[in-house]
Amino acid sequence: MCVLIFFSFRIILLYFCFKFSAIWINFVALVVLIALCCFGGLVIYTKYVDCHPVYTGRIKSPDQLLPLFVMDTLGSFKGLPGLFVAGIFSGALRYIQEAGIELKKYISAHIQKTGKERECI
């Protein structure tokens, strides 16, 4: 009886250890991502501390600071600014694709299908 309790306790403990290790790995990855974003913001700040591009008229909104920084620093290398824009564009498309899939699931769950199946989207 004691051996059975020990093994069941050990299995439960291993289950929770694996579950919590995944949470800690995600937490560490989130902290690293936030630190990289803050570091990138500090680098952009140090480059444009003397003349702010919005006030000088080079860009129209603060959202354009990162693309301007990429063009200023990597503009001399052929293809790298385009690779940067392609990465941002593919990330945005992936987000829109996932949202469309979720919307299709939500709509198809709430539409009653009569007789033949109809396409809702």
Biopython code that builds the backbone (N, CA, C, O; Angstrom):
import numpy as np
from Bio.PDB.StructureBuilder import StructureBuilder

atoms = [
    (1, "MET", "N", (0.822, -1.192, 0.000)),
    (1, "MET", "CA", (0.000, 0.000, 0.000)),
    (1, "MET", "C", (0.863, 1.251, 0.000)),
    (1, "MET", "O", (0.577, 2.212, -0.714)),
    (2, "CYS", "N", (1.904, 1.236, 0.791)),
    (2, "CYS", "CA", (2.792, 2.386, 0.890)),
    (2, "CYS", "C", (3.530, 2.636, -0.434)),
    (2, "CYS", "O", (3.750, 3.782, -0.827)),
    (3, "VAL", "N", (3.906, 1.543, -1.111)),
    (3, "VAL", "CA", (4.599, 1.663, -2.384)),
    (3, "VAL", "C", (3.662, 2.260, -3.437)),
    (3, "VAL", "O", (4.091, 3.075, -4.254)),
    (4, "LEU", "N", (2.397, 1.864, -3.424)),
    (4, "LEU", "CA", (1.418, 2.387, -4.365)),
    (4, "LEU", "C", (1.201, 3.892, -4.152)),
    (4, "LEU", "O", (1.115, 4.652, -5.117)),
    (5, "ILE", "N", (1.116, 4.305, -2.915)),
    (5, "ILE", "CA", (0.948, 5.731, -2.619)),
    (5, "ILE", "C", (2.176, 6.512, -3.078)),
    (5, "ILE", "O", (2.052, 7.612, -3.617)),
    (6, "PHE", "N", (3.369, 5.939, -2.863)),
    (6, "PHE", "CA", (4.601, 6.607, -3.264)),
    (6, "PHE", "C", (4.647, 6.808, -4.774)),
    (6, "PHE", "O", (4.994, 7.888, -5.252)),
    (7, "PHE", "N", (4.290, 5.741, -5.541)),
    (7, "PHE", "CA", (4.343, 5.856, -6.994)),
    (7, "PHE", "C", (3.272, 6.809, -7.538)),
    (7, "PHE", "O", (3.529, 7.559, -8.480)),
    (8, "SER", "N", (2.074, 6.778, -6.946)),
    (8, "SER", "CA", (1.038, 7.698, -7.414)),
    (8, "SER", "C", (1.417, 9.144, -7.086)),
    (8, "SER", "O", (1.160, 10.049, -7.879)),
    (9, "PHE", "N", (2.020, 9.358, -5.931)),
    (9, "PHE", "CA", (2.476, 10.699, -5.580)),
    (9, "PHE", "C", (3.581, 11.152, -6.528)),
    (9, "PHE", "O", (3.632, 12.318, -6.920)),
    (10, "ARG", "N", (4.465, 10.225, -6.893)),
    (10, "ARG", "CA", (5.557, 10.563, -7.798)),
    (10, "ARG", "C", (5.030, 10.908, -9.199)),
    (10, "ARG", "O", (5.535, 11.833, -9.835)),
    (11, "ILE", "N", (4.036, 10.186, -9.676)),
    (11, "ILE", "CA", (3.448, 10.480, -10.990)),
    (11, "ILE", "C", (2.783, 11.846, -10.969)),
    (11, "ILE", "O", (2.944, 12.624, -11.909)),
    (12, "ILE", "N", (2.036, 12.152, -9.909)),
    (12, "ILE", "CA", (1.399, 13.468, -9.799)),
    (12, "ILE", "C", (2.454, 14.556, -9.728)),
    (12, "ILE", "O", (2.298, 15.607, -10.350)),
    (13, "LEU", "N", (3.520, 14.325, -8.985)),
    (13, "LEU", "CA", (4.585, 15.310, -8.871)),
    (13, "LEU", "C", (5.270, 15.541, -10.220)),
    (13, "LEU", "O", (5.562, 16.685, -10.568)),
    (14, "LEU", "N", (5.530, 14.480, -10.982)),
    (14, "LEU", "CA", (6.133, 14.630, -12.302)),
    (14, "LEU", "C", (5.213, 15.384, -13.254)),
    (14, "LEU", "O", (5.669, 16.195, -14.060)),
    (15, "TYR", "N", (3.908, 15.109, -13.156)),
    (15, "TYR", "CA", (2.955, 15.818, -14.010)),
    (15, "TYR", "C", (2.999, 17.317, -13.742)),
    (15, "TYR", "O", (3.062, 18.116, -14.676)),
    (16, "PHE", "N", (2.965, 17.693, -12.478)),
    (16, "PHE", "CA", (2.989, 19.113, -12.151)),
    (16, "PHE", "C", (4.338, 19.750, -12.448)),
    (16, "PHE", "O", (4.393, 20.929, -12.797)),
    (17, "CYS", "N", (5.419, 19.005, -12.319)),
    (17, "CYS", "CA", (6.734, 19.554, -12.651)),
    (17, "CYS", "C", (6.829, 19.865, -14.137)),
    (17, "CYS", "O", (7.348, 20.917, -14.512)),
    (18, "PHE", "N", (6.335, 18.964, -14.997)),
    (18, "PHE", "CA", (6.367, 19.235, -16.435)),
    (18, "PHE", "C", (5.449, 20.399, -16.789)),
    (18, "PHE", "O", (5.775, 21.223, -17.643)),
    (19, "LYS", "N", (4.303, 20.457, -16.126)),
    (19, "LYS", "CA", (3.370, 21.540, -16.409)),
    (19, "LYS", "C", (3.974, 22.877, -16.002)),
    (19, "LYS", "O", (3.887, 23.846, -16.756)),
    (20, "PHE", "N", (4.579, 22.944, -14.834)),
    (20, "PHE", "CA", (5.165, 24.192, -14.378)),
    (20, "PHE", "C", (6.441, 24.535, -15.127)),
    (20, "PHE", "O", (6.771, 25.714, -15.254)),
    (21, "SER", "N", (7.166, 23.550, -15.626)),
    (21, "SER", "CA", (8.378, 23.862, -16.383)),
    (21, "SER", "C", (8.019, 24.545, -17.699)),
    (21, "SER", "O", (8.745, 25.430, -18.153)),
    (22, "ALA", "N", (6.916, 24.148, -18.313)),
    (22, "ALA", "CA", (6.479, 24.819, -19.536)),
    (22, "ALA", "C", (6.092, 26.268, -19.246)),
    (22, "ALA", "O", (6.375, 27.164, -20.042)),
    (23, "ILE", "N", (5.447, 26.492, -18.108)),
    (23, "ILE", "CA", (5.087, 27.857, -17.734)),
    (23, "ILE", "C", (6.345, 28.687, -17.504)),
    (23, "ILE", "O", (6.410, 29.840, -17.929)),
    (24, "TRP", "N", (7.334, 28.120, -16.844)),
    (24, "TRP", "CA", (8.565, 28.875, -16.579)),
    (24, "TRP", "C", (9.338, 29.141, -17.856)),
    (24, "TRP", "O", (9.931, 30.210, -18.005)),
    (25, "ILE", "N", (9.345, 28.197, -18.773)),
    (25, "ILE", "CA", (10.034, 28.419, -20.048)),
    (25, "ILE", "C", (9.360, 29.553, -20.817)),
    (25, "ILE", "O", (10.037, 30.408, -21.387)),
    (26, "ASN", "N", (8.018, 29.558, -20.833)),
    (26, "ASN", "CA", (7.304, 30.642, -21.501)),
    (26, "ASN", "C", (7.531, 31.977, -20.800)),
    (26, "ASN", "O", (7.632, 33.013, -21.456)),
    (27, "PHE", "N", (7.612, 31.957, -19.480)),
    (27, "PHE", "CA", (7.867, 33.186, -18.734)),
    (27, "PHE", "C", (9.238, 33.756, -19.067)),
    (27, "PHE", "O", (9.382, 34.961, -19.270)),
    (28, "VAL", "N", (10.244, 32.889, -19.122)),
    (28, "VAL", "CA", (11.597, 33.338, -19.458)),
    (28, "VAL", "C", (11.638, 33.891, -20.884)),
    (28, "VAL", "O", (12.270, 34.916, -21.137)),
    (29, "ALA", "N", (10.965, 33.214, -21.808)),
    (29, "ALA", "CA", (10.930, 33.699, -23.195)),
    (29, "ALA", "C", (10.221, 35.053, -23.281)),
    (29, "ALA", "O", (10.635, 35.917, -24.053)),
    (30, "LEU", "N", (9.166, 35.242, -22.502)),
    (30, "LEU", "CA", (8.455, 36.521, -22.495)),
    (30, "LEU", "C", (9.331, 37.634, -21.929)),
    (30, "LEU", "O", (9.332, 38.748, -22.454)),
    (31, "VAL", "N", (10.068, 37.346, -20.876)),
    (31, "VAL", "CA", (10.966, 38.344, -20.290)),
    (31, "VAL", "C", (12.060, 38.722, -21.276)),
    (31, "VAL", "O", (12.403, 39.898, -21.400)),
    (32, "VAL", "N", (12.610, 37.744, -21.976)),
    (32, "VAL", "CA", (13.653, 38.028, -22.978)),
    (32, "VAL", "C", (13.080, 38.873, -24.115)),
    (32, "VAL", "O", (13.733, 39.808, -24.577)),
    (33, "LEU", "N", (11.869, 38.554, -24.570)),
    (33, "LEU", "CA", (11.244, 39.321, -25.643)),
    (33, "LEU", "C", (10.989, 40.768, -25.222)),
    (33, "LEU", "O", (11.247, 41.693, -25.992)),
    (34, "ILE", "N", (10.490, 40.964, -24.017)),
    (34, "ILE", "CA", (10.243, 42.323, -23.530)),
    (34, "ILE", "C", (11.554, 43.077, -23.371)),
    (34, "ILE", "O", (11.625, 44.266, -23.682)),
    (35, "ALA", "N", (12.596, 42.401, -22.890)),
    (35, "ALA", "CA", (13.899, 43.052, -22.742)),
    (35, "ALA", "C", (14.464, 43.465, -24.100)),
    (35, "ALA", "O", (15.046, 44.543, -24.222)),
    (36, "LEU", "N", (14.300, 42.620, -25.120)),
    (36, "LEU", "CA", (14.769, 42.972, -26.460)),
    (36, "LEU", "C", (13.999, 44.164, -27.030)),
    (36, "LEU", "O", (14.586, 45.028, -27.681)),
    (37, "CYS", "N", (12.692, 44.211, -26.787)),
    (37, "CYS", "CA", (11.904, 45.350, -27.260)),
    (37, "CYS", "C", (12.336, 46.636, -26.555)),
    (37, "CYS", "O", (12.447, 47.684, -27.191)),
    (38, "CYS", "N", (12.577, 46.562, -25.258)),
    (38, "CYS", "CA", (13.044, 47.750, -24.527)),
    (38, "CYS", "C", (14.422, 48.180, -25.004)),
    (38, "CYS", "O", (14.683, 49.375, -25.145)),
    (39, "PHE", "N", (15.297, 47.231, -25.250)),
    (39, "PHE", "CA", (16.632, 47.550, -25.746)),
    (39, "PHE", "C", (16.552, 48.198, -27.131)),
    (39, "PHE", "O", (17.282, 49.147, -27.418)),
    (40, "GLY", "N", (15.674, 47.688, -27.979)),
    (40, "GLY", "CA", (15.488, 48.289, -29.302)),
    (40, "GLY", "C", (14.967, 49.711, -29.206)),
    (40, "GLY", "O", (15.396, 50.585, -29.961)),
    (41, "GLY", "N", (14.046, 49.949, -28.285)),
    (41, "GLY", "CA", (13.556, 51.302, -28.076)),
    (41, "GLY", "C", (14.642, 52.243, -27.586)),
    (41, "GLY", "O", (14.694, 53.402, -27.998)),
    (42, "LEU", "N", (15.508, 51.753, -26.711)),
    (42, "LEU", "CA", (16.618, 52.576, -26.231)),
    (42, "LEU", "C", (17.609, 52.891, -27.345)),
    (42, "LEU", "O", (18.142, 53.999, -27.402)),
    (43, "VAL", "N", (17.858, 51.937, -28.223)),
    (43, "VAL", "CA", (18.770, 52.170, -29.350)),
    (43, "VAL", "C", (18.190, 53.224, -30.288)),
    (43, "VAL", "O", (18.908, 54.114, -30.743)),
    (44, "ILE", "N", (16.901, 53.126, -30.576)),
    (44, "ILE", "CA", (16.258, 54.124, -31.437)),
    (44, "ILE", "C", (16.285, 55.496, -30.770)),
    (44, "ILE", "O", (16.494, 56.510, -31.436)),
    (45, "TYR", "N", (16.073, 55.526, -29.449)),
    (45, "TYR", "CA", (16.106, 56.796, -28.728)),
    (45, "TYR", "C", (17.482, 57.442, -28.809)),
    (45, "TYR", "O", (17.587, 58.650, -29.024)),
    (46, "THR", "N", (18.547, 56.645, -28.639)),
    (46, "THR", "CA", (19.889, 57.220, -28.685)),
    (46, "THR", "C", (20.258, 57.712, -30.080)),
    (46, "THR", "O", (21.044, 58.650, -30.219)),
    (47, "LYS", "N", (19.700, 57.089, -31.111)),
    (47, "LYS", "CA", (20.003, 57.553, -32.464)),
    (47, "LYS", "C", (19.323, 58.884, -32.768)),
    (47, "LYS", "O", (19.917, 59.753, -33.406)),
    (48, "TYR", "N", (18.079, 59.048, -32.314)),
    (48, "TYR", "CA", (17.310, 60.238, -32.657)),
    (48, "TYR", "C", (17.094, 61.167, -31.456)),
    (48, "TYR", "O", (16.080, 61.862, -31.397)),
    (49, "VAL", "N", (18.019, 61.190, -30.510)),
    (49, "VAL", "CA", (17.844, 62.035, -29.332)),
    (49, "VAL", "C", (18.022, 63.516, -29.666)),
    (49, "VAL", "O", (17.374, 64.362, -29.051)),
    (50, "ASP", "N", (18.878, 63.844, -30.617)),
    (50, "ASP", "CA", (19.135, 65.248, -30.949)),
    (50, "ASP", "C", (18.061, 65.847, -31.848)),
    (50, "ASP", "O", (17.645, 66.986, -31.640)),
    (51, "CYS", "N", (17.611, 65.094, -32.842)),
    (51, "CYS", "CA", (16.580, 65.614, -33.742)),
    (51, "CYS", "C", (15.495, 64.559, -33.899)),
    (51, "CYS", "O", (15.722, 63.494, -34.473)),
    (52, "HIS", "N", (14.330, 64.868, -33.387)),
    (52, "HIS", "CA", (13.211, 63.932, -33.462)),
    (52, "HIS", "C", (12.633, 63.959, -34.877)),
    (52, "HIS", "O", (12.281, 65.029, -35.373)),
    (53, "PRO", "N", (12.527, 62.801, -35.537)),
    (53, "PRO", "CA", (12.063, 62.781, -36.937)),
    (53, "PRO", "C", (10.624, 63.264, -37.128)),
    (53, "PRO", "O", (10.282, 63.758, -38.202)),
    (54, "VAL", "N", (9.786, 63.131, -36.118)),
    (54, "VAL", "CA", (8.407, 63.610, -36.259)),
    (54, "VAL", "C", (8.394, 65.131, -36.285)),
    (54, "VAL", "O", (7.676, 65.738, -37.080)),
    (55, "TYR", "N", (9.190, 65.747, -35.414)),
    (55, "TYR", "CA", (9.210, 67.209, -35.340)),
    (55, "TYR", "C", (9.907, 67.836, -36.543)),
    (55, "TYR", "O", (9.562, 68.943, -36.954)),
    (56, "THR", "N", (10.887, 67.130, -37.109)),
    (56, "THR", "CA", (11.573, 67.667, -38.286)),
    (56, "THR", "C", (10.811, 67.398, -39.579)),
    (56, "THR", "O", (11.137, 67.978, -40.615)),
    (57, "GLY", "N", (9.807, 66.533, -39.538)),
    (57, "GLY", "CA", (8.987, 66.280, -40.717)),
    (57, "GLY", "C", (9.442, 65.114, -41.570)),
    (57, "GLY", "O", (8.910, 64.918, -42.663)),
    (58, "ARG", "N", (10.410, 64.330, -41.110)),
    (58, "ARG", "CA", (10.844, 63.166, -41.899)),
    (58, "ARG", "C", (9.779, 62.076, -41.924)),
    (58, "ARG", "O", (9.618, 61.374, -42.922)),
    (59, "ILE", "N", (9.062, 61.945, -40.827)),
    (59, "ILE", "CA", (7.965, 60.974, -40.751)),
    (59, "ILE", "C", (6.736, 61.686, -40.201)),
    (59, "ILE", "O", (6.836, 62.785, -39.654)),
    (60, "LYS", "N", (5.575, 61.051, -40.350)),
    (60, "LYS", "CA", (4.338, 61.713, -39.943)),
    (60, "LYS", "C", (3.833, 61.250, -38.578)),
    (60, "LYS", "O", (3.142, 62.009, -37.897)),
    (61, "SER", "N", (4.161, 60.016, -38.156)),
    (61, "SER", "CA", (3.688, 59.522, -36.862)),
    (61, "SER", "C", (4.809, 58.734, -36.175)),
    (61, "SER", "O", (5.722, 58.248, -36.843)),
    (62, "PRO", "N", (4.746, 58.607, -34.854)),
    (62, "PRO", "CA", (5.778, 57.854, -34.131)),
    (62, "PRO", "C", (5.816, 56.371, -34.470)),
    (62, "PRO", "O", (6.803, 55.698, -34.174)),
    (63, "ASP", "N", (4.751, 55.848, -35.090)),
    (63, "ASP", "CA", (4.748, 54.441, -35.495)),
    (63, "ASP", "C", (5.763, 54.153, -36.593)),
    (63, "ASP", "O", (6.119, 52.998, -36.826)),
    (64, "GLN", "N", (6.220, 55.182, -37.254)),
    (64, "GLN", "CA", (7.158, 55.010, -38.360)),
    (64, "GLN", "C", (8.616, 55.098, -37.914)),
    (64, "GLN", "O", (9.516, 55.106, -38.754)),
    (65, "LEU", "N", (8.863, 55.165, -36.605)),
    (65, "LEU", "CA", (10.242, 55.281, -36.123)),
    (65, "LEU", "C", (11.076, 54.041, -36.427)),
    (65, "LEU", "O", (12.215, 54.160, -36.880)),
    (66, "LEU", "N", (10.527, 52.860, -36.184)),
    (66, "LEU", "CA", (11.297, 51.631, -36.424)),
    (66, "LEU", "C", (11.627, 51.434, -37.903)),
    (66, "LEU", "O", (12.779, 51.130, -38.212)),
    (67, "PRO", "N", (10.680, 51.592, -38.840)),
    (67, "PRO", "CA", (11.074, 51.483, -40.250)),
    (67, "PRO", "C", (12.087, 52.545, -40.679)),
    (67, "PRO", "O", (12.966, 52.269, -41.495)),
    (68, "LEU", "N", (11.970, 53.759, -40.132)),
    (68, "LEU", "CA", (12.947, 54.800, -40.449)),
    (68, "LEU", "C", (14.328, 54.422, -39.918)),
    (68, "LEU", "O", (15.337, 54.624, -40.593)),
    (69, "PHE", "N", (14.363, 53.879, -38.717)),
    (69, "PHE", "CA", (15.635, 53.442, -38.137)),
    (69, "PHE", "C", (16.267, 52.342, -38.973)),
    (69, "PHE", "O", (17.475, 52.349, -39.211)),
    (70, "VAL", "N", (15.452, 51.402, -39.416)),
    (70, "VAL", "CA", (15.979, 50.316, -40.259)),
    (70, "VAL", "C", (16.508, 50.868, -41.566)),
    (70, "VAL", "O", (17.571, 50.451, -42.027)),
    (71, "MET", "N", (15.785, 51.803, -42.174)),
    (71, "MET", "CA", (16.253, 52.389, -43.443)),
    (71, "MET", "C", (17.523, 53.220, -43.235)),
    (71, "MET", "O", (18.402, 53.220, -44.096)),
    (72, "ASP", "N", (17.629, 53.925, -42.111)),
    (72, "ASP", "CA", (18.827, 54.720, -41.855)),
    (72, "ASP", "C", (20.052, 53.857, -41.592)),
    (72, "ASP", "O", (21.148, 54.182, -42.048)),
    (73, "THR", "N", (19.878, 52.766, -40.866)),
    (73, "THR", "CA", (21.035, 51.945, -40.495)),
    (73, "THR", "C", (21.358, 50.872, -41.525)),
    (73, "THR", "O", (22.530, 50.602, -41.789)),
    (74, "LEU", "N", (20.336, 50.257, -42.108)),
    (74, "LEU", "CA", (20.573, 49.144, -43.046)),
    (74, "LEU", "C", (20.287, 49.510, -44.497)),
    (74, "LEU", "O", (20.318, 48.640, -45.368)),
    (75, "GLY", "N", (20.009, 50.786, -44.771)),
    (75, "GLY", "CA", (19.661, 51.190, -46.129)),
    (75, "GLY", "C", (20.782, 51.013, -47.128)),
    (75, "GLY", "O", (20.531, 50.872, -48.325)),
    (76, "SER", "N", (22.017, 51.017, -46.655)),
    (76, "SER", "CA", (23.141, 50.869, -47.580)),
    (76, "SER", "C", (23.358, 49.414, -48.007)),
    (76, "SER", "O", (23.988, 49.160, -49.033)),
    (77, "PHE", "N", (22.843, 48.462, -47.231)),
    (77, "PHE", "CA", (22.974, 47.049, -47.588)),
    (77, "PHE", "C", (21.815, 46.653, -48.493)),
    (77, "PHE", "O", (20.651, 46.890, -48.171)),
    (78, "LYS", "N", (22.140, 46.061, -49.606)),
    (78, "LYS", "CA", (21.127, 45.731, -50.603)),
    (78, "LYS", "C", (20.265, 44.557, -50.114)),
    (78, "LYS", "O", (20.793, 43.489, -49.805)),
    (79, "GLY", "N", (18.974, 44.749, -50.047)),
    (79, "GLY", "CA", (18.046, 43.671, -49.713)),
    (79, "GLY", "C", (17.655, 43.563, -48.255)),
    (79, "GLY", "O", (16.608, 42.982, -47.968)),
    (80, "LEU", "N", (18.426, 44.084, -47.319)),
    (80, "LEU", "CA", (18.093, 43.935, -45.904)),
    (80, "LEU", "C", (16.857, 44.721, -45.482)),
    (80, "LEU", "O", (16.048, 44.186, -44.724)),
    (81, "PRO", "N", (16.669, 45.955, -45.928)),
    (81, "PRO", "CA", (15.407, 46.621, -45.569)),
    (81, "PRO", "C", (14.178, 45.898, -46.124)),
    (81, "PRO", "O", (13.137, 45.856, -45.468)),
    (82, "GLY", "N", (14.291, 45.336, -47.309)),
    (82, "GLY", "CA", (13.184, 44.569, -47.875)),
    (82, "GLY", "C", (12.904, 43.307, -47.085)),
    (82, "GLY", "O", (11.748, 42.912, -46.929)),
    (83, "LEU", "N", (13.959, 42.667, -46.583)),
    (83, "LEU", "CA", (13.790, 41.486, -45.740)),
    (83, "LEU", "C", (13.074, 41.856, -44.448)),
    (83, "LEU", "O", (12.229, 41.102, -43.964)),
    (84, "PHE", "N", (13.411, 43.015, -43.891)),
    (84, "PHE", "CA", (12.748, 43.497, -42.688)),
    (84, "PHE", "C", (11.255, 43.726, -42.945)),
    (84, "PHE", "O", (10.418, 43.294, -42.153)),
    (85, "VAL", "N", (10.926, 44.391, -44.029)),
    (85, "VAL", "CA", (9.529, 44.663, -44.372)),
    (85, "VAL", "C", (8.791, 43.354, -44.655)),
    (85, "VAL", "O", (7.630, 43.209, -44.272)),
    (86, "ALA", "N", (9.439, 42.415, -45.309)),
    (86, "ALA", "CA", (8.810, 41.124, -45.592)),
    (86, "ALA", "C", (8.511, 40.364, -44.303)),
    (86, "ALA", "O", (7.476, 39.705, -44.200)),
    (87, "GLY", "N", (9.400, 40.449, -43.325)),
    (87, "GLY", "CA", (9.161, 39.795, -42.036)),
    (87, "GLY", "C", (7.972, 40.383, -41.309)),
    (87, "GLY", "O", (7.153, 39.652, -40.752)),
    (88, "ILE", "N", (7.873, 41.699, -41.312)),
    (88, "ILE", "CA", (6.726, 42.353, -40.666)),
    (88, "ILE", "C", (5.433, 42.014, -41.407)),
    (88, "ILE", "O", (4.410, 41.747, -40.777)),
    (89, "PHE", "N", (5.473, 42.022, -42.722)),
    (89, "PHE", "CA", (4.290, 41.729, -43.522)),
    (89, "PHE", "C", (3.825, 40.293, -43.324)),
    (89, "PHE", "O", (2.624, 40.043, -43.223)),
    (90, "SER", "N", (4.760, 39.344, -43.268)),
    (90, "SER", "CA", (4.364, 37.944, -43.075)),
    (90, "SER", "C", (3.801, 37.717, -41.680)),
    (90, "SER", "O", (2.891, 36.906, -41.505)),
    (91, "GLY", "N", (4.329, 38.421, -40.689)),
    (91, "GLY", "CA", (3.762, 38.310, -39.344)),
    (91, "GLY", "C", (2.347, 38.839, -39.286)),
    (91, "GLY", "O", (1.487, 38.248, -38.633)),
    (92, "ALA", "N", (2.097, 39.948, -39.965)),
    (92, "ALA", "CA", (0.749, 40.523, -39.995)),
    (92, "ALA", "C", (-0.213, 39.600, -40.734)),
    (92, "ALA", "O", (-1.351, 39.421, -40.302)),
    (93, "LEU", "N", (0.232, 39.010, -41.844)),
    (93, "LEU", "CA", (-0.633, 38.099, -42.590)),
    (93, "LEU", "C", (-0.966, 36.854, -41.784)),
    (93, "LEU", "O", (-2.088, 36.351, -41.852)),
    (94, "ARG", "N", (-0.011, 36.359, -41.028)),
    (94, "ARG", "CA", (-0.278, 35.181, -40.198)),
    (94, "ARG", "C", (-1.324, 35.501, -39.136)),
    (94, "ARG", "O", (-2.205, 34.687, -38.858)),
    (95, "TYR", "N", (-1.224, 36.686, -38.547)),
    (95, "TYR", "CA", (-2.208, 37.082, -37.540)),
    (95, "TYR", "C", (-3.594, 37.185, -38.159)),
    (95, "TYR", "O", (-4.571, 36.740, -37.556)),
    (96, "ILE", "N", (-3.697, 37.761, -39.345)),
    (96, "ILE", "CA", (-4.992, 37.904, -40.009)),
    (96, "ILE", "C", (-5.540, 36.534, -40.398)),
    (96, "ILE", "O", (-6.745, 36.300, -40.315)),
    (97, "GLN", "N", (-4.665, 35.636, -40.821)),
    (97, "GLN", "CA", (-5.107, 34.290, -41.192)),
    (97, "GLN", "C", (-5.679, 33.559, -39.985)),
    (97, "GLN", "O", (-6.732, 32.929, -40.090)),
    (98, "GLU", "N", (-5.008, 33.633, -38.847)),
    (98, "GLU", "CA", (-5.509, 32.974, -37.643)),
    (98, "GLU", "C", (-6.837, 33.562, -37.202)),
    (98, "GLU", "O", (-7.728, 32.834, -36.763)),
    (99, "ALA", "N", (-6.975, 34.880, -37.316)),
    (99, "ALA", "CA", (-8.244, 35.518, -36.946)),
    (99, "ALA", "C", (-9.360, 35.066, -37.877)),
    (99, "ALA", "O", (-10.486, 34.856, -37.428)),
    (100, "GLY", "N", (-9.067, 34.913, -39.167)),
    (100, "GLY", "CA", (-10.066, 34.433, -40.115)),
    (100, "GLY", "C", (-10.499, 33.008, -39.836)),
    (100, "GLY", "O", (-11.677, 32.675, -39.965)),
    (101, "ILE", "N", (-9.555, 32.171, -39.454)),
    (101, "ILE", "CA", (-9.885, 30.780, -39.133)),
    (101, "ILE", "C", (-10.783, 30.721, -37.906)),
    (101, "ILE", "O", (-11.760, 29.973, -37.886)),
    (102, "GLU", "N", (-10.458, 31.506, -36.883)),
    (102, "GLU", "CA", (-11.281, 31.523, -35.681)),
    (102, "GLU", "C", (-12.674, 32.075, -35.972)),
    (102, "GLU", "O", (-13.662, 31.582, -35.428)),
    (103, "LEU", "N", (-12.757, 33.086, -36.816)),
    (103, "LEU", "CA", (-14.055, 33.646, -37.185)),
    (103, "LEU", "C", (-14.897, 32.624, -37.940)),
    (103, "LEU", "O", (-16.105, 32.525, -37.721)),
    (104, "LYS", "N", (-14.259, 31.865, -38.829)),
    (104, "LYS", "CA", (-14.982, 30.838, -39.577)),
    (104, "LYS", "C", (-15.505, 29.753, -38.636)),
    (104, "LYS", "O", (-16.628, 29.280, -38.811)),
    (105, "LYS", "N", (-14.716, 29.353, -37.648)),
    (105, "LYS", "CA", (-15.172, 28.357, -36.674)),
    (105, "LYS", "C", (-16.358, 28.884, -35.881)),
    (105, "LYS", "O", (-17.328, 28.161, -35.650)),
    (106, "TYR", "N", (-16.281, 30.137, -35.468)),
    (106, "TYR", "CA", (-17.357, 30.729, -34.682)),
    (106, "TYR", "C", (-18.641, 30.838, -35.487)),
    (106, "TYR", "O", (-19.722, 30.528, -34.987)),
    (107, "ILE", "N", (-18.524, 31.277, -36.732)),
    (107, "ILE", "CA", (-19.710, 31.435, -37.572)),
    (107, "ILE", "C", (-20.317, 30.082, -37.924)),
    (107, "ILE", "O", (-21.536, 29.916, -37.885)),
    (108, "SER", "N", (-19.473, 29.120, -38.265)),
    (108, "SER", "CA", (-20.004, 27.817, -38.671)),
    (108, "SER", "C", (-20.632, 27.077, -37.497)),
    (108, "SER", "O", (-21.487, 26.216, -37.709)),
    (109, "ALA", "N", (-20.239, 27.381, -36.284)),
    (109, "ALA", "CA", (-20.854, 26.736, -35.126)),
    (109, "ALA", "C", (-22.242, 27.303, -34.846)),
    (109, "ALA", "O", (-23.064, 26.630, -34.225)),
    (110, "HIS", "N", (-22.513, 28.514, -35.287)),
    (110, "HIS", "CA", (-23.779, 29.158, -34.982)),
    (110, "HIS", "C", (-24.761, 29.193, -36.152)),
    (110, "HIS", "O", (-25.875, 29.696, -36.007)),
    (111, "ILE", "N", (-24.371, 28.677, -37.279)),
    (111, "ILE", "CA", (-25.269, 28.647, -38.438)),
    (111, "ILE", "C", (-25.921, 27.270, -38.510)),
    (111, "ILE", "O", (-25.243, 26.245, -38.443)),
    (112, "GLN", "N", (-27.233, 27.259, -38.647)),
    (112, "GLN", "CA", (-27.930, 25.983, -38.784)),
    (112, "GLN", "C", (-27.833, 25.539, -40.241)),
    (112, "GLN", "O", (-28.078, 26.317, -41.163)),
    (113, "LYS", "N", (-27.477, 24.294, -40.424)),
    (113, "LYS", "CA", (-27.355, 23.759, -41.781)),
    (113, "LYS", "C", (-28.598, 22.930, -42.092)),
    (113, "LYS", "O", (-28.927, 21.991, -41.367)),
    (114, "THR", "N", (-29.267, 23.277, -43.149)),
    (114, "THR", "CA", (-30.469, 22.554, -43.542)),
    (114, "THR", "C", (-30.215, 21.845, -44.860)),
    (114, "THR", "O", (-29.690, 22.435, -45.803)),
    (115, "GLY", "N", (-30.592, 20.573, -44.919)),
    (115, "GLY", "CA", (-30.445, 19.808, -46.162)),
    (115, "GLY", "C", (-29.004, 19.719, -46.593)),
    (115, "GLY", "O", (-28.195, 19.022, -45.982)),
    (116, "LYS", "N", (-28.697, 20.431, -47.652)),
    (116, "LYS", "CA", (-27.330, 20.474, -48.149)),
    (116, "LYS", "C", (-26.503, 21.429, -47.284)),
    (116, "LYS", "O", (-27.010, 22.412, -46.742)),
    (117, "GLU", "N", (-25.254, 21.113, -47.181)),
    (117, "GLU", "CA", (-24.370, 22.014, -46.438)),
    (117, "GLU", "C", (-24.098, 23.253, -47.275)),
    (117, "GLU", "O", (-23.814, 23.161, -48.470)),
    (118, "ARG", "N", (-24.188, 24.397, -46.644)),
    (118, "ARG", "CA", (-23.921, 25.652, -47.331)),
    (118, "ARG", "C", (-22.569, 26.182, -46.899)),
    (118, "ARG", "O", (-22.108, 25.942, -45.783)),
    (119, "GLU", "N", (-21.956, 26.901, -47.801)),
    (119, "GLU", "CA", (-20.724, 27.576, -47.445)),
    (119, "GLU", "C", (-21.068, 28.926, -46.834)),
    (119, "GLU", "O", (-21.838, 29.701, -47.402)),
    (120, "CYS", "N", (-20.496, 29.193, -45.688)),
    (120, "CYS", "CA", (-20.813, 30.461, -45.029)),
    (120, "CYS", "C", (-19.782, 31.526, -45.330)),
    (120, "CYS", "O", (-20.069, 32.716, -45.206)),
    (121, "ILE", "N", (-18.606, 31.127, -45.717)),
    (121, "ILE", "CA", (-17.554, 32.119, -46.043)),
    (121, "ILE", "C", (-16.944, 31.748, -47.366)),
    (121, "ILE", "O", (-16.041, 32.435, -47.843)),
]
sb = StructureBuilder()
sb.init_structure("model")
sb.init_model(0)
sb.init_chain("A")
sb.init_seg("    ")
for serial, (resi, resn, name, xyz) in enumerate(atoms, 1):
    if name == "N":
        sb.init_residue(resn, " ", resi, " ")
    sb.init_atom(name, np.array(xyz, "f"), 0.0, 1.0, " ", f" {name:<3s}", serial, name[0])
structure = sb.get_structure()
